[in-house]
């Protein structure tokens, strides 16, 4: 699979397998934001098969830390902006310019 066609779920699955972790093991390491506790193996399976997306930036950061993939890369694959960027996206012209710069950089 080419990196250009990688989805969030595929990236997590590939990284998990390269670390020798089962879905059950990884799910047990990823903690929910509210009320603690870990995510279920079924939820992880749904994410890895692109049937569900991570429900929060908190989960994306957890995955990043555990499977050693850059946080910003996972946010991009999930189609989300990190909270710190979203909260600072108040000037429409600045946001449009930033996305134009990003598109240009990724096409190179």
VEXLO-900579 format. One line per 4 residues: number of its first residue (from 1); for each residue x, y, z of N, C-alpha, C, O, CB. Coordinates in Angstrom, 3 decimals. Each point is the difference from the previous one (the first is absolute). Glycine has a CB too. Example, Ala and Ser with C-alpha at 12.3 -4.5 7.8 and 13.67 -1.06 7.14 Angstrom:
1> 13.190:-5.690:7.800:-0.890:1.190:0.000:0.900:1.200:0.000:1.036:-0.019:0.665:-2.928:-1.154:0.581  1.542:2.223:-1.966:0.820:1.190:0.060:-0.770:1.090:0.730:0.509:1.108:0.169:0.675:-1.736:-2.314
//
This chain:
1> 0.841:-1.179:0.000:-0.841:1.179:0.000:0.880:1.234:0.000:0.932:0.101:0.797:-2.765:-1.332:0.412  1.547:2.155:-2.083:0.813:1.201:-0.083:-0.362:0.948:1.126:-1.148:0.034:0.441:1.332:-0.296:-2.926  0.805:1.045:2.962:-0.282:0.937:1.079:-1.093:0.993:-0.364:-0.715:0.480:0.879:3.062:-0.731:-0.139  -2.490:0.571:-2.048:-1.005:0.982:-0.399:-1.420:-0.527:0.183:-0.944:0.785:0.089:2.579:0.146:-1.720
5> -1.794:-2.248:1.689:-1.343:-0.549:0.158:-0.253:-0.505:1.422:-1.031:-0.621:0.261:1.066:-0.003:-2.676  0.879:0.880:3.317:-0.109:-0.466:1.384:-1.148:0.707:0.709:-0.144:1.219:-0.091:2.613:-1.693:0.141  -3.274:-0.298:0.649:-1.059:0.574:0.827:0.449:-0.032:1.461:1.000:-0.638:0.330:-2.797:-0.105:-1.981  1.070:1.419:2.513:0.321:-0.010:1.429:0.003:-1.437:0.515:0.941:-0.426:0.669:-1.959:2.728:-0.382
9> -0.035:-3.040:-0.602:-0.111:-1.370:0.486:1.127:-0.885:-0.495:0.535:-0.809:0.759:-2.980:1.108:-0.679  2.808:-0.156:-1.336:1.090:-0.793:-0.557:1.333:0.348:0.659:0.818:-0.884:0.258:-2.061:0.749:-2.428  1.457:1.405:2.439:1.244:0.418:0.659:0.094:-0.591:1.398:1.063:-0.464:0.410:-1.068:2.590:-1.739  -1.107:-2.111:2.063:-0.008:-0.560:1.352:0.220:-1.508:-0.061:0.790:-0.539:0.774:-2.341:2.372:0.009
13> 0.871:-2.509:-1.681:0.140:-1.443:-0.141:1.432:-0.398:-0.341:0.555:-0.918:0.604:-2.935:0.803:-1.330  2.972:0.802:-0.236:1.371:-0.299:-0.416:0.979:0.227:1.148:0.873:-0.831:0.251:-1.458:1.466:-2.607  0.436:0.487:3.046:0.903:0.309:1.116:-0.180:-0.996:1.138:0.978:-0.446:0.600:-1.040:2.871:-1.229  -1.182:-2.771:0.925:-0.286:-0.964:1.066:0.680:-1.329:-0.294:0.662:-0.577:0.863:-2.863:1.704:-0.407
17> 2.031:-1.602:-1.675:0.590:-1.281:-0.383:1.521:0.045:0.041:0.639:-0.975:0.394:-2.627:0.530:-1.825  2.571:1.571:1.025:1.459:0.094:0.008:0.551:0.004:1.425:1.159:-0.350:0.226:-1.257:1.606:-2.390  -0.736:-0.859:3.120:0.404:-0.030:1.406:-0.306:-1.344:0.662:0.338:-0.217:1.163:-0.726:2.677:-1.062  -0.254:-3.358:-0.852:-0.336:-1.313:0.540:-1.140:0.022:1.004:-0.076:-0.852:0.884:2.415:0.234:-1.249
21> -3.226:1.600:0.222:-1.140:0.117:0.911:-1.253:-0.576:-0.635:-0.237:0.190:-1.193:1.257:1.851:2.221  -1.823:-2.742:-0.238:-1.313:-0.438:-0.468:-0.964:1.186:0.130:0.309:0.993:0.658:0.141:-3.432:0.031  -1.607:2.322:-1.318:-1.006:1.054:0.158:-0.400:0.122:1.465:-0.177:1.108:0.506:-0.665:-1.520:-2.848  0.700:-0.707:3.015:-0.390:0.017:1.412:1.056:0.721:0.843:-0.335:0.768:0.902:-0.929:-2.929:-1.223
25> 2.535:1.908:0.020:1.069:0.647:0.756:0.003:1.510:-0.232:0.091:0.772:0.954:1.265:-2.876:-1.106  -1.454:2.530:-1.115:0.002:1.430:-0.286:-1.227:0.669:0.592:0.102:1.071:0.599:1.183:-1.493:-2.698  -2.441:-0.199:1.937:-1.223:0.584:0.559:0.137:0.213:1.509:-0.482:1.002:0.529:-0.868:-2.120:-2.339  1.993:0.200:2.494:0.194:0.126:1.442:0.925:1.136:0.402:-0.015:0.435:1.151:-0.375:-2.847:-1.011
29> 1.201:2.899:-1.084:0.928:1.094:0.284:-0.579:1.377:-0.308:0.493:1.009:0.506:1.351:-2.580:-0.984  -2.888:1.618:-0.348:-0.602:1.273:-0.418:-1.135:0.350:0.959:-1.020:-0.686:0.054:1.629:0.257:-2.488  -0.411:1.503:3.186:-0.966:0.391:1.022:-0.993:1.051:-0.509:0.370:0.948:-0.693:1.352:-1.468:2.424  -2.981:0.324:-1.367:-1.036:0.965:-0.329:0.244:1.260:0.812:0.604:-0.035:1.072:-2.267:-1.802:-1.611
33> 1.189:2.927:0.015:0.167:1.280:0.684:-0.908:0.080:1.221:0.445:0.354:1.091:0.170:0.730:-3.268  -1.868:-1.409:1.991:-0.976:0.126:1.075:-0.102:-1.298:0.790:-0.210:-1.072:-0.566:-1.059:2.757:-0.788  1.417:-1.576:2.636:-0.188:-1.158:0.864:1.096:-1.041:-0.047:-0.152:-1.079:0.573:-2.200:1.478:-0.864  3.444:-0.104:-0.374:1.078:-0.980:-0.057:-0.418:-1.251:-0.736:-0.907:0.037:-0.831:1.784:0.856:2.957
37> -0.242:-1.965:-1.838:-0.288:-1.254:-0.678:0.550:0.012:-1.405:0.236:1.056:-0.586:-2.278:-1.334:1.966  2.240:-0.895:-1.903:0.577:-0.113:-1.334:-1.093:-0.167:-1.051:-1.151:-0.303:0.313:3.223:-0.707:0.677  -1.679:1.216:-2.240:-0.949:-0.214:-1.085:-0.180:-1.504:-0.185:0.827:-0.789:0.455:-0.161:2.974:-1.596  -1.726:-2.570:0.488:-0.259:-1.424:-0.201:0.751:-0.503:-1.237:0.255:0.763:-0.932:-2.526:-0.523:2.024
41> 2.622:-1.523:-1.091:0.612:-0.572:-1.197:-0.900:0.144:-1.233:0.507:0.184:-1.106:0.716:-1.798:2.575  -2.535:1.534:-1.301:-0.924:0.157:-1.130:0.077:1.410:-0.575:-0.028:0.176:-1.218:-1.492:-1.898:2.228  1.618:2.739:-0.130:0.135:1.390:-0.465:1.299:0.145:-0.792:0.009:0.627:-1.059:-1.332:0.229:3.057  2.422:-1.431:-1.496:1.272:0.042:-0.712:-0.121:-0.717:-1.346:0.509:0.489:-1.008:0.730:-0.407:3.205
45> -1.906:-1.230:-2.219:-0.203:-0.731:-1.249:-0.752:0.872:-1.001:0.355:0.046:-1.178:-0.374:-2.232:2.433  -1.009:2.870:-0.789:-0.770:0.891:-0.878:0.879:1.132:-0.530:-0.108:0.366:-1.170:-1.988:-0.917:2.451  2.958:1.105:-0.440:0.913:1.058:-0.442:0.952:-0.547:-1.055:0.183:0.608:-1.055:-0.340:0.521:3.308  0.766:-2.282:-1.965:0.980:-0.569:-0.927:-0.613:-0.372:-1.347:0.694:-0.007:-1.016:0.561:-0.843:2.981
49> -2.535:0.546:-1.977:-0.677:-0.340:-1.253:-0.766:1.191:-0.577:-0.832:-0.161:-0.893:0.643:-2.199:1.692  0.477:3.552:-0.283:-0.564:1.260:-0.492:-1.524:0.052:0.043:-0.634:0.668:-0.816:2.615:-0.484:-0.632  -2.558:-0.898:2.414:-1.445:0.078:0.214:-0.339:1.106:0.993:-1.132:0.481:0.046:0.926:-2.934:-0.539  1.203:2.851:1.289:-0.169:1.091:0.969:1.274:0.819:0.008:1.068:-0.470:-0.393:-2.670:-0.892:1.824
53> 1.467:2.599:-0.976:1.148:0.885:0.163:0.226:0.222:1.483:-0.924:-0.153:0.798:0.484:1.284:-3.023  1.663:-0.770:2.605:0.211:0.305:1.414:-0.899:1.168:0.395:-0.111:0.982:-0.734:2.507:-1.819:0.626  -3.028:0.727:1.258:-1.026:0.968:0.386:0.549:1.303:0.561:-0.758:0.950:0.194:-0.695:-2.865:0.249  2.756:1.980:-0.178:0.545:1.222:0.586:1.483:0.139:-0.293:0.684:-0.964:-0.346:-2.403:0.845:2.142
57> 2.193:1.350:-1.646:1.426:0.243:-0.112:0.761:-0.752:1.072:1.144:-0.407:-0.207:-1.609:2.643:-0.775  -0.169:-2.419:2.126:0.616:-0.746:1.097:0.378:-1.409:-0.458:1.101:-0.470:0.285:-2.434:1.810:1.386  0.430:-2.009:-2.373:0.284:-1.356:-0.478:1.092:0.004:-1.064:0.847:-0.893:-0.022:-3.210:0.244:0.526  2.350:1.642:-1.380:1.037:0.091:-1.023:1.369:0.158:0.666:0.965:-0.647:-0.405:-2.615:1.673:-1.225
61> 1.733:-0.172:2.641:1.264:0.186:0.718:0.424:-1.284:0.713:1.189:-0.315:0.054:-1.739:2.746:0.249  -0.412:-3.171:0.240:0.311:-1.277:0.646:0.597:-0.982:-1.010:1.035:-0.615:0.258:-2.901:0.994:1.399  1.209:-0.519:-2.803:0.512:-0.898:-1.039:1.410:0.423:-0.410:0.891:-0.840:-0.126:-3.242:0.410:-0.696  2.548:1.718:0.617:1.303:0.517:-0.408:1.095:-0.427:0.969:1.052:-0.492:-0.406:-2.189:2.440:-0.665
65> 0.877:-1.756:2.320:0.984:-0.322:1.035:0.285:-1.498:0.069:1.152:-0.410:0.137:-1.923:2.403:1.150  -0.252:-2.786:-1.379:0.155:-1.451:0.183:0.634:-0.680:-1.213:0.862:-0.866:0.155:-2.849:0.912:1.344  1.565:0.340:-2.704:0.511:-0.696:-1.190:1.139:0.754:-0.687:0.454:-0.392:-1.075:-2.721:-0.579:0.772  2.720:2.042:0.927:1.165:0.756:-0.488:-0.169:0.565:-1.412:0.907:-0.079:-0.828:0.476:-1.367:2.268
69> -2.558:2.015:-1.695:-0.231:0.717:-1.246:-0.188:1.475:0.347:-0.598:0.315:1.029:-0.460:-2.363:-2.153  1.561:2.959:0.282:-0.127:1.426:0.315:-1.463:0.424:0.158:-0.862:-0.349:-0.806:2.991:0.762:-0.442  -2.369:0.332:2.285:-1.352:0.475:0.312:-0.614:0.765:-1.175:-1.147:-0.252:-0.372:1.789:0.380:2.793  0.104:0.792:-2.997:-0.535:0.796:-1.105:-0.364:-0.868:-1.205:-0.986:0.268:-0.685:2.359:1.663:1.474
73> -0.582:-2.961:-1.044:-0.293:-0.932:-1.093:-1.333:-0.699:0.258:-0.825:-0.115:-0.906:3.298:-0.232:0.492  -2.688:-0.118:1.645:-1.260:-0.680:0.315:-1.183:0.959:-0.060:-1.078:-0.384:-0.453:2.338:-1.219:1.898  -1.080:2.841:-0.997:-1.084:0.976:-0.122:-0.357:0.201:-1.472:-1.178:0.085:-0.347:1.935:1.064:2.468  0.252:-1.073:-2.985:-0.257:0.177:-1.430:-0.745:-1.202:-0.570:-0.960:0.165:-0.752:3.024:1.252:0.559
77> -1.626:-2.638:0.550:-0.677:-1.195:-0.500:-1.435:-0.092:0.507:-0.877:-0.522:-0.688:3.084:-0.633:0.587  -2.440:1.664:1.304:-1.352:-0.028:0.575:-0.871:1.124:-0.549:-1.203:0.038:0.256:2.145:-1.062:1.816  -0.330:1.949:-2.835:-0.765:1.118:-0.563:-0.417:1.003:1.045:-1.068:0.604:-0.102:0.266:-2.118:-1.653  1.641:1.699:2.765:-0.335:0.906:1.101:1.126:0.983:0.231:1.160:-0.255:-0.325:-2.577:-1.512:1.382
81> 1.044:2.889:-0.490:0.991:0.975:0.450:0.203:-0.192:1.498:-0.966:-0.193:0.738:0.314:1.856:-2.564  1.892:-1.612:2.276:0.213:-0.042:1.449:-0.690:1.202:0.655:-0.136:1.057:-0.616:2.352:-2.269:0.297  -2.645:1.042:1.559:-0.727:1.058:0.708:0.741:1.323:0.003:-0.614:1.051:-0.183:-0.398:-2.795:1.599  2.336:1.711:-1.209:0.741:1.260:0.070:-0.069:0.765:-1.320:-0.034:1.231:0.006:1.561:-2.261:1.687
85> -1.549:0.325:-2.820:-0.125:0.683:-1.290:-1.432:0.468:-0.244:-0.226:1.125:-0.445:2.106:-2.516:-0.446  -2.830:0.530:1.182:-1.407:0.345:-0.219:-0.397:1.231:0.800:-0.698:0.875:-0.511:0.193:-3.282:0.082  0.945:2.479:1.679:-0.359:1.128:0.856:0.652:1.303:-0.463:-0.510:1.085:0.281:0.255:-2.681:1.620  1.374:1.490:-2.607:0.682:1.193:-0.502:-0.370:0.336:-1.437:0.533:0.954:-0.566:1.325:-1.474:2.103
89> -2.755:-0.242:-2.129:-0.410:0.229:-1.388:-1.121:1.029:-0.049:-1.128:-0.313:-0.383:1.796:-2.038:-0.233  -0.351:3.574:1.004:-1.023:1.043:0.087:0.030:0.979:-1.170:-0.975:0.716:-0.233:1.108:-0.936:2.686  0.971:0.258:-3.187:0.138:0.912:-1.128:-0.132:-0.803:-1.298:0.914:-0.744:-0.357:0.584:2.308:1.711  -2.624:-1.421:-2.063:-0.226:-0.800:-1.208:1.126:0.107:-1.029:0.381:-1.009:-0.593:-2.800:1.319:0.980
93> 2.952:0.872:-0.609:1.068:0.165:-0.990:1.255:-0.766:0.411:0.665:-0.610:-0.838:-1.589:2.864:0.239  1.240:-2.220:1.879:1.170:-0.707:0.505:-0.178:-1.520:-0.139:0.946:-0.711:-0.340:-0.512:2.610:1.951  -1.640:-2.383:-1.349:-0.291:-1.426:-0.118:0.116:-0.449:-1.462:0.595:-1.039:-0.285:-2.123:1.178:2.297  0.965:0.637:-2.925:0.058:-0.340:-1.420:1.451:-0.020:-0.475:0.393:-0.907:-0.734:-2.674:1.930:0.372
97> 3.080:-0.042:0.766:1.407:0.040:-0.395:0.748:-1.200:0.570:0.818:-0.603:-0.695:-0.908:3.113:0.594  -0.177:-2.861:1.348:0.680:-1.142:0.625:-0.317:-1.300:-0.739:0.887:-0.824:-0.220:-0.978:2.000:2.440  -1.171:-1.357:-2.602:-0.367:-1.215:-0.737:0.620:0.002:-1.400:0.414:-1.049:-0.494:-2.569:0.922:1.795  2.220:1.273:-1.928:0.636:0.090:-1.316:1.480:-0.373:0.113:0.526:-0.731:-0.839:-2.164:2.533:0.133
101> 2.299:-1.301:1.737:1.415:-0.332:0.228:0.167:-1.494:0.266:0.939:-0.621:-0.498:-0.540:2.931:1.416  -1.301:-2.880:-0.139:0.056:-1.427:0.306:-0.187:-0.835:-1.266:0.744:-0.951:-0.238:-1.626:1.419:2.546  -0.109:-0.110:-3.112:-0.230:-0.738:-1.254:1.229:0.039:-0.891:0.407:-1.011:-0.573:-2.843:1.550:0.710  3.024:0.661:-0.243:1.180:0.161:-0.840:1.150:-0.864:0.523:0.691:-0.651:-0.783:-1.419:2.995:0.203
105> 0.932:-2.352:1.876:1.095:-0.784:0.594:-0.228:-1.497:-0.184:0.949:-0.738:-0.264:-0.577:2.560:1.944  -1.600:-2.277:-1.546:-0.278:-1.437:-0.121:0.079:-0.488:-1.440:0.248:-1.182:-0.237:-1.700:1.356:2.241  1.247:0.712:-2.962:0.072:-0.395:-1.417:1.440:-0.101:-0.494:0.251:-0.600:-1.045:-2.459:1.700:0.674  3.147:-0.528:1.101:1.411:-0.036:-0.425:0.613:-1.350:0.224:1.177:-0.201:-0.301:-0.982:2.596:0.812
//
